[in-house]
Amino acid sequence: LRPALLSPKRAVTNKSVRLPDYAKHPAGVSDSEQRDRASNNSIRVYGPEELEGECNLRYACAMGREVLDAGGKACRVGVTTDEIDRVVHEACME
């Protein structure tokens, strides 16, 4: 592996996409995850209202699967990680 230039940060073009709390943190630290680690002593069990509907757990998992599939299809010999990043970013913005 050789060091390469870091590509510019990609813009969020879909207005319905909410940025996670770590998106603007300089070190990429998630405040909500840190709070959960400090106060959570048990495994969370999700109820029906958290599992169903758009922007809930099942929807997020289905979107994640689609994005992983798009990224996997882009992986070939000679394709740069920057190109794979572009494909995955575009899949996330759909």
VEXKOLFI-956436 format. One record per residue: residue in three letters; x, y, z of N, C-alpha, C in turn; residue number from 1. Coordinates in nm, 3 decimals. Layout:
N
ala  X  Y  Z  X  Y  Z  X  Y  Z  NUM
...
***
This chain:
94
leu  0.083  -0.118  0.000  0.000  0.000  0.000  0.087  0.124  0.000  1
arg  0.038  0.225  -0.069  0.108  0.352  -0.074  0.015  0.462  -0.022  2
pro  0.070  0.559  0.049  -0.015  0.671  0.092  -0.072  0.744  -0.030  3
ala  -0.192  0.790  -0.017  -0.256  0.862  -0.127  -0.319  0.990  -0.074  4
leu  -0.360  1.074  -0.165  -0.426  1.197  -0.126  -0.564  1.166  -0.070  5
leu  -0.606  1.243  0.028  -0.738  1.229  0.086  -0.835  1.310  0.001  6
ser  -0.940  1.246  -0.044  -1.037  1.317  -0.128  -1.120  1.412  -0.043  7
pro  -1.179  1.513  -0.105  -1.259  1.610  -0.029  -1.383  1.543  0.032  8
lys  -1.433  1.602  0.139  -1.553  1.552  0.207  -1.672  1.561  0.112  9
arg  -1.751  1.457  0.107  -1.867  1.454  0.017  -1.986  1.525  0.083  10
ala  -2.062  1.594  0.003  -2.177  1.669  0.054  -2.299  1.579  0.067  11
val  -2.382  1.608  0.165  -2.509  1.536  0.183  -2.611  1.611  0.099  12
thr  -2.650  1.552  -0.013  -2.740  1.618  -0.108  -2.886  1.589  -0.081  13
asn  -2.915  1.482  -0.008  -3.052  1.444  0.024  -3.091  1.512  0.156  14
lys  -3.186  1.602  0.151  -3.224  1.681  0.269  -3.292  1.597  0.376  15
ser  -3.343  1.478  0.341  -3.408  1.393  0.441  -3.307  1.311  0.523  16
val  -3.179  1.314  0.485  -3.076  1.241  0.558  -3.031  1.326  0.676  17
arg  -3.046  1.270  0.797  -3.001  1.340  0.917  -2.855  1.304  0.944  18
leu  -2.774  1.403  0.974  -2.635  1.378  1.006  -2.625  1.318  1.145  19
pro  -2.540  1.218  1.163  -2.519  1.163  1.298  -2.443  1.263  1.385  20
asp  -2.449  1.243  1.516  -2.385  1.340  1.605  -2.234  1.345  1.591  21
tyr  -2.172  1.243  1.537  -2.026  1.242  1.521  -1.981  1.307  1.390  22
ala  -2.074  1.347  1.304  -2.038  1.399  1.171  -1.958  1.529  1.180  23
lys  -1.989  1.612  1.276  -1.920  1.741  1.286  -1.814  1.745  1.395  24
his  -1.799  1.634  1.468  -1.697  1.628  1.573  -1.561  1.608  1.506  25
pro  -1.459  1.686  1.543  -1.328  1.677  1.475  -1.264  1.538  1.482  26
ala  -1.287  1.466  1.592  -1.227  1.332  1.607  -1.326  1.222  1.569  27
gly  -1.448  1.258  1.531  -1.548  1.159  1.493  -1.607  1.085  1.611  28
val  -1.610  1.148  1.729  -1.661  1.084  1.849  -1.812  1.104  1.857  29
ser  -1.883  0.996  1.887  -2.028  1.001  1.900  -2.066  1.028  2.045  30
asp  -2.128  1.143  2.071  -2.170  1.176  2.208  -2.276  1.079  2.258  31
ser  -2.371  1.044  2.171  -2.478  0.953  2.215  -2.423  0.814  2.249  32
glu  -2.325  0.768  2.173  -2.265  0.638  2.200  -2.188  0.642  2.332  33
gln  -2.119  0.750  2.359  -2.047  0.765  2.486  -2.144  0.765  2.604  34
arg  -2.259  0.833  2.589  -2.360  0.833  2.696  -2.416  0.693  2.717  35
asp  -2.444  0.621  2.608  -2.497  0.485  2.620  -2.399  0.393  2.691  36
arg  -2.272  0.404  2.658  -2.172  0.319  2.723  -2.163  0.346  2.873  37
ala  -2.179  0.472  2.910  -2.166  0.509  3.051  -2.288  0.466  3.133  38
ser  -2.406  0.464  3.073  -2.528  0.440  3.151  -2.599  0.309  3.120  39
asn  -2.558  0.238  3.018  -2.630  0.117  2.976  -2.567  -0.006  3.038  40
asn  -2.644  -0.077  3.119  -2.596  -0.199  3.183  -2.668  -0.324  3.134  41
ser  -2.762  -0.308  3.041  -2.839  -0.423  2.993  -2.853  -0.417  2.841  42
ile  -2.895  -0.529  2.784  -2.918  -0.537  2.640  -3.054  -0.476  2.609  43
arg  -3.057  -0.387  2.512  -3.182  -0.321  2.476  -3.269  -0.413  2.393  44
val  -3.397  -0.421  2.428  -3.496  -0.499  2.353  -3.587  -0.399  2.284  45
tyr  -3.593  -0.407  2.150  -3.673  -0.314  2.072  -3.818  -0.360  2.065  46
gly  -3.910  -0.265  2.074  -4.052  -0.294  2.063  -4.100  -0.276  1.921  47
pro  -4.227  -0.309  1.896  -4.282  -0.301  1.759  -4.273  -0.161  1.698  48
glu  -4.292  -0.056  1.778  -4.288  0.080  1.724  -4.147  0.119  1.679  49
glu  -4.045  0.058  1.737  -3.907  0.088  1.698  -3.860  0.000  1.581  50
leu  -3.929  -0.112  1.559  -3.889  -0.205  1.454  -3.953  -0.175  1.320  51
glu  -4.073  -0.120  1.319  -4.149  -0.103  1.195  -4.150  0.041  1.147  52
gly  -4.176  0.060  1.018  -4.191  0.194  0.962  -4.062  0.249  0.908  53
glu  -4.077  0.357  0.830  -3.959  0.422  0.771  -3.877  0.488  0.881  54
cys  -3.746  0.484  0.865  -3.649  0.542  0.959  -3.647  0.469  1.092  55
asn  -3.688  0.343  1.093  -3.675  0.261  1.212  -3.579  0.147  1.183  56
leu  -3.567  0.055  1.275  -3.462  -0.045  1.268  -3.468  -0.134  1.143  57
arg  -3.584  -0.186  1.109  -3.592  -0.273  0.991  -3.561  -0.196  0.862  58
tyr  -3.608  -0.074  0.855  -3.582  0.010  0.738  -3.432  0.040  0.727  59
ala  -3.370  0.073  0.841  -3.226  0.103  0.842  -3.145  -0.020  0.801  60
cys  -3.185  -0.138  0.847  -3.113  -0.261  0.811  -3.127  -0.291  0.661  61
ala  -3.247  -0.270  0.605  -3.267  -0.293  0.462  -3.185  -0.193  0.380  62
met  -3.180  -0.068  0.424  -3.099  0.031  0.353  -2.951  -0.006  0.361  63
gly  -2.906  -0.050  0.478  -2.767  -0.091  0.495  -2.730  -0.205  0.403  64
arg  -2.821  -0.302  0.387  -2.797  -0.416  0.297  -2.783  -0.368  0.153  65
glu  -2.869  -0.276  0.110  -2.862  -0.224  -0.027  -2.731  -0.151  -0.051  66
val  -2.686  -0.072  0.047  -2.562  0.003  0.032  -2.443  -0.093  0.028  67
leu  -2.443  -0.195  0.114  -2.335  -0.295  0.110  -2.331  -0.367  -0.024  68
asp  -2.448  -0.399  -0.078  -2.452  -0.465  -0.210  -2.395  -0.375  -0.319  69
ala  -2.430  -0.247  -0.315  -2.377  -0.152  -0.415  -2.226  -0.141  -0.403  70
gly  -2.176  -0.133  -0.280  -2.031  -0.126  -0.260  -1.961  -0.252  -0.305  71
gly  -2.022  -0.367  -0.278  -1.964  -0.495  -0.319  -1.956  -0.510  -0.469  72
lys  -2.059  -0.462  -0.539  -2.059  -0.470  -0.685  -1.952  -0.381  -0.747  73
ala  -1.914  -0.275  -0.675  -1.812  -0.183  -0.727  -1.670  -0.237  -0.707  74
cys  -1.654  -0.337  -0.622  -1.520  -0.391  -0.591  -1.471  -0.481  -0.704  75
arg  -1.365  -0.436  -0.769  -1.300  -0.513  -0.875  -1.152  -0.477  -0.872  76
val  -1.073  -0.557  -0.937  -0.931  -0.527  -0.947  -0.914  -0.395  -1.021  77
gly  -0.835  -0.306  -0.965  -0.806  -0.178  -1.029  -0.897  -0.064  -0.987  78
val  -1.006  -0.094  -0.916  -1.096  0.011  -0.870  -1.041  0.070  -0.741  79
thr  -1.032  0.201  -0.735  -0.977  0.266  -0.617  -1.080  0.271  -0.504  80
thr  -1.031  0.282  -0.382  -1.122  0.295  -0.268  -1.200  0.425  -0.277  81
asp  -1.144  0.526  -0.342  -1.216  0.652  -0.360  -1.338  0.631  -0.450  82
glu  -1.324  0.548  -0.552  -1.437  0.518  -0.640  -1.543  0.438  -0.565  83
ile  -1.501  0.342  -0.485  -1.597  0.263  -0.405  -1.668  0.356  -0.307  84
asp  -1.596  0.449  -0.247  -1.656  0.546  -0.156  -1.761  0.629  -0.228  85
arg  -1.733  0.669  -0.352  -1.830  0.748  -0.430  -1.956  0.666  -0.455  86
val  -1.941  0.540  -0.492  -2.057  0.453  -0.520  -2.141  0.437  -0.394  87
val  -2.075  0.411  -0.280  -2.148  0.393  -0.154  -2.217  0.522  -0.112  88
his  -2.150  0.635  -0.128  -2.210  0.765  -0.093  -2.334  0.791  -0.178  89
glu  -2.325  0.765  -0.307  -2.441  0.786  -0.394  -2.556  0.693  -0.357  90
ala  -2.524  0.570  -0.319  -2.630  0.477  -0.275  -2.697  0.527  -0.148  91
cys  -2.619  0.587  -0.059  -2.675  0.642  0.064  -2.765  0.762  0.038  92
met  -2.736  0.837  -0.067  -2.813  0.958  -0.097  -2.941  0.931  -0.174  93
glu  -2.960  0.809  -0.222  -3.083  0.776  -0.296  -3.204  0.774  -0.205  94
***
